[in-house]
Amino acid sequence: MLNALEVFTTVAVGVMVGVEFSVAFVMNRILNALPEDSRQLGHAHGGRMLGAVMPVWYIGSLVLVVVWAVAGWHHHGTGLVVTAAGLLILSVVMSLLLLVPINNRNKTWTAENRPEDWKEQLNRWERWHYVRVAVIIGAFTLLVAALT
């Protein structure tokens, strides 16, 4: 049963990493190449779509990793799993404090009501997102290492 939990958790976190990596290095580049109105509106739509899914995915992944750490407490690699949990906690805290506030503002903006500094806010979101992606890649790497 522990093996199934380990594999399911690793796959769930890995797919989350893939989605967030794609947002950072594929989707944002596509959206940023669009004309201004389309750029911001595309980011707002993506924020609404992923903003509904990602909180469940981040918290769910963290819960799975914590269950893995508890269930496998006396097994090889538990220190790596606990460290991965710490990184996922960091990613959730970063999201709540740094990324979600910008995303929540952006997803309500239209061409008529967006602030003058909207580009700077989106750029700030992207910079923090790169850091968050690095953090969750670290967590995923630790989980994979714990399997071996």
MOQUI-V318040 format. One record per helix or strand of 3 or more residues. SS is the DSSP state (a for helix, b for strand). FROM is the first residue (numbers start at 1). LEN is the number of residues. If there is no record, write none. Layout:
# MOQUI-V318040
ss from len
SS FROM LEN
SS FROM LEN
This chain:
# MOQUI-V318040
ss from len
a 2 31
a 36 36
a 78 29
a 118 30
